[in-house]
Amino acid sequence: MKVLHLITTLDVGGAEMHLLSQVRGQSERGHEPSVVYLKGAGTLADDFRAAGARSVERAAGLGGLVALARAMRRADLVHTHLLKADALGAVVALLCGRRARLVASKHNDEQVLTRPLVSRVHGLIGRVPRRTIVLSDHVGRFFVEHGRLRPERITRIYYGLDPVPFERAAAERDAHRTRLRSELGTPDDAVVFLCVARFAPQKAHHVLVEGFARARARSAAPLELWLVGDDPFGDGRQRAEEAARRFEVTDGVRFLGIRRDVPHLMAASDVFTMTSLWEGLGLVFLEAMATGLPVLASGVSAVPEVVVDGETGRLVPPNDPAAWAAAAVDLAADPATRARYGTAGAARRRERFGLPRMIDETLEVYAAVADPARASAREDDRGANDRRASP
């Protein structure tokens, strides 16, 4: 099957990394994925080509739109990702007669949809795709309420993760811990909290920095905060750096930028953390869990579907630096609990968030859209088998 993926950007982010895994898995299963993106630097373009994408192009200007329409006509199925790409993809699919082969994915509970006008517009655009994939139950409920989607046209498919780089890093934890802490000048006995996230308002880095300052003032153990990521579309990093100066923790907060060694950084850390105000699922939580890290996060949106409070980590209210600090001090003082959370998180990742399952479930949606009669027959067969198996 020739699959055209349309996404807003190809810069580092959860949706983009999710799509990279999909492209790799679809290519390995004999399909022919290609990718078009709308804006940004295309940082991951070479990664997509290496993963098996037949082509990776940016659709810019009128010529880009014409090329996109041609690519849609050549594809057996079109799959859009993120709001801007969903909207443009729906319009172009209508114009070039590809509505019947259109699938959309919702990767986040997009807060702009809480505005009544935007919600109404999305309700119209959202009717165009034959099927909408959501990455969590929370996101599904959000898009029914605020995006005005019909629940019967929604399929929930949890993110899946290729755990190999993270499990390999965990197996070599001592070596990565020694090397990276030496390179960064971090003491061996420091408890390191790691955040990997874009410096976007959604991630609320200012809450994290203030919480870190409060925790550092109370903790008996030395603490450090490593911040990985950047803000290609705004001044989020600069504002976080200003917060570190304002709370006088510049010597304990390290801004590491965009890194290609995230698994190694996770292995060298003690706790993974994010203070998101909302979160569709959080692929990076799965990466941390695969590395055996406990998680300290805001208990918002779909995060409780991934992180179990008191079992694989700690969840605190959003926008509450005092609550974050209290949990951080507890975790810093209790290595046994950190180890227990990390072990439980790794097991939960294996049980519920496997990569082959995600790819196979997505391809099942494609098959249902491409051949509704055949998909309906398969569903009837499943129902008959279920009835025969019933007592």
C-alpha positions, 0 to 999 in steps of 0.5 A: 500500500502506498501511504502518504503522511502529511504532518505540520512539521518534521522537527523533534517532537512527540508526534514526529517521533511517533510518525517516524516509528510508523514509517519505519514499521510500515516500510518493514511490512512491505508498504510504501510510505512517503511524507510531506510536511508544511513548515519548520526546518525539517530536522528529522527529514534524513531520519525519515528517509533512513526509516524507509520513507520513499520521499520526504518533501516540504509543501510550500506555496502554491507549487507545494499545494499542487504537488501535494494534490498530485501525491494524494492522487498517487497514494492508496491512503492519506494519513494526516497528523496535527491540526494544521496538516489535518485541516489542509489535508481535508481541504485538498482531499476534498478538492482532488477526490481522495476523501474516501481514503483519508485518515487523521490522527489526533496527537494532543488535546489541542486547547485551541478547540475550546474556543467555540468558533474553532470548535465549530470549524473543526466539527466541519473539517473533522467530518472529512476523514473516514476515520480518526485515530486518537492516541489515548482515551482522554484525547478521544473524549476531548475531540468528541466534546470540543472537536465535535467528532462522532465517537463511532468514527474514532479509533484509539491506538496507544503509542508504541515504542521501540525500546531497544535504544533505551533498554540498551542504555539502561543495561549500560547505566553505570558507564553513561552515568559516569561519562555524562556526569563527568562531561557536565560537571555533575557530582556523582551523588547529585539526584538528577531530574531530567526533562525532555520537551520543547520549550512550549507554553504547554510544557510549563518550564517556568513551573518546573524551574520554580519547583526545582528551586523550592526542592533544592532549598529543602533537599538534604541531597544535592539536586540538578535539573537537566533540560533537553530541547529547544523552541524553534518557533518562539522564545520559550527557552529564553524565558526558562533561562530567565526563570532560572536566573530569577530563582537563583538556580542557574548553577543547578539547571543545565540547558542541554539543547537538542540532543541525539543521546537522549537514551544515554541522558536518561540512563545517567539521570535519576527521575524523569519529569515534566510539568505539562499543562496538558498532554495527549499521551507523552511518548517521552514518558514511555522512553523514560519507563523503558530506561527504568526511570521513575516519573514525576509529572502533572496528573493531567489529560492522558498522563494517568493512562501512562503513569500510575501514581504511587506505582510507576511514579508520582503525579501532582496537580498542574501549575503547582510548583510547591506540589512538584517540589514536595514530591521531588524532595521525597523521591530524592531522599528515597532511592529504593522507591525510585528503583521500585517505580522504575522497575514497575514502569518498565514492566508497564511499558512492555505490557501496554505500549508495544511498537508492533501492536501500534503499527498493526492496529494502524494498518488495520484502520488503513485496511478498513478505510481502503476496503470497507466491505472486506473490513466489515466481513472480518468484523462479522467473522470476529463477532460470530467467533465470539458468539460461538465461544460464549457459553 
